[in-house]
Structure formats: structure tokens, C-alpha cells
């Protein structure tokens, strides 16, 4: 049978990384984690703003579609939906 896989290394790869390389790698990882943390916070803020925009847009589209011939039930439903969107927007802004 054949021999199992094994790693064949060069003489250059066998050397241990120096302390400077390790410090630079650690600093690079810390900078990357700091940047990703800031990016994720900005993404969450953008999603909050997107929620308010989409909810307001959906309320506007519903009002626009009912505008030609509204009934009492449609107006009541749209009013309740408008209050829901307003309450959800206030809750999202508070969090």
C-alpha cells in the first residue's frame, strides 16, 4: 500500500517566526478586529434606519392603493397599520 500523506517542508519554512513577525501579526489582527467591530456597528445602525424607511414606505404604498375608493374598514385598517408603524419606529429608535 501507499504511504499516508505527509508534509515536506523547505529549509526556509522550518525556521521559527521572529518576535517582530509575531508582534506585527498580533497588531494586524487587533487592527482587523477593531475595523470589523466598527463595521458591524455601522451595519446595525443602517439596518435600523432601513427598517423605518421600509415600514414608512409600505404604509405610504398602502395608503396610495386605497386612496381611489376607500371604505370604512380600509381606513380603519390603514389607521391601525399607521399606528403600528409609528410605534415600531419609536421602539427601534429607543433601542
C-alpha positions in Angstrom: 0.0 0.0 0.0 1.0 3.6 -0.3 2.4 5.8 2.3 0.0 8.3 4.0 0.2 12.0 3.2 2.9 13.9 4.9 4.2 17.5 4.8 7.5 18.0 3.2 9.0 21.4 4.2 11.7 23.5 2.8 14.6 24.7 4.9 13.2 28.2 4.9 9.8 27.1 6.2 11.3 25.2 9.0 12.6 28.4 10.7 10.5 29.8 13.5 9.0 33.2 13.0 10.8 36.0 14.8 9.4 38.0 17.7 8.9 41.0 15.4 6.8 38.9 13.0 4.7 37.7 15.9 4.2 41.3 17.2 3.3 42.5 13.7 0.8 39.7 13.2 -0.8 40.3 16.6 -1.1 44.1 15.9 -2.5 43.3 12.4 -5.2 41.0 13.9 -6.1 43.6 16.5 -6.5 46.3 13.9 -8.6 43.9 11.8 -10.9 43.1 14.7 -11.3 46.8 15.5 -12.2 47.6 12.0 -14.7 44.7 11.8 -16.3 45.8 15.1 -16.8 49.3 13.8 -18.2 48.0 10.5 -20.7 45.7 12.3 -21.9 48.6 14.4 -22.5 50.7 11.4 -24.3 47.8 9.7 -26.7 47.5 12.6 -27.4 51.3 12.6 -28.1 51.1 8.8 -30.5 48.2 9.4 -32.4 50.2 12.0 -32.7 53.1 9.5 -33.7 50.7 6.8 -36.5 49.3 8.9 -38.0 52.7 9.5 -37.7 53.6 5.8 -39.3 50.3 4.7 -42.1 50.5 7.2 -42.9 54.1 6.2 -42.7 53.2 2.5 -45.1 50.3 3.0 -47.6 52.5 4.8 -47.4 55.0 2.0 -48.0 52.4 -0.7 -51.0 51.0 1.2 -52.5 54.5 1.6 -51.8 55.2 -2.1 -53.5 52.0 -3.2 -56.6 52.6 -1.1 -56.9 56.3 -2.0 -59.2 56.0 -5.1 -62.1 54.3 -3.3 -61.7 53.9 0.4 -64.1 52.1 2.6 -64.6 52.5 6.4 -62.9 49.1 7.1 -59.9 50.0 4.8 -59.5 53.4 6.5 -59.7 51.8 10.0 -57.1 49.1 9.0 -54.8 51.7 7.5 -55.0 53.8 10.6 -54.2 50.8 12.8 -51.3 49.9 10.5 -50.1 53.5 10.6 -50.1 53.4 14.5 -48.3 50.1 14.4 -45.6 51.6 12.1 -45.3 54.6 14.3 -45.0 52.5 17.5 -42.4 50.2 15.9 -40.4 53.2 14.7 -40.4 54.7 18.2 -39.3 51.3 19.6 -36.5 50.9 17.1 -35.2 54.5 17.8 -35.2 53.8 21.5 -33.2 50.7 21.3 
